[in-house]
Amino acid sequence: MTLIARHLVIMGKVQGVFYRNWTVQTARALGLVGWVRNRTDGSVEAWVEGLGPQVDEFIRLAHDGPSAAKVSHIETGDVVPKGMRSFQERATR
């Protein structure tokens, strides 16, 4: 199977509700690599790489996120995989 990558911007009540922690745990559980970070505009940004079915499942789950989150919508774009080795939390940007 071919690796794919998606760039996500998750909007809504997604900061201060452990969304980044949830993202790291969920991505790792699905065998995905990439990163997640808060953005200064209040959204959460993520780069997710892996096999298509797992990436699609992550995006499906990301619409709910952790129980305290209220996701209004997710902007998703196709990107070229970078061959990352793990899934990490990054500093706010």
Secondary structure, DSSP 8 states (H G I E B T S, - for coil): --EEEEEEEEEEE-SSSSHHHHHHHHHHHTT-EEEEEE-TTS-EEEEEEEEHHHHHHHHHHHTT-STT-EEEEEEEEEE------SEEE----
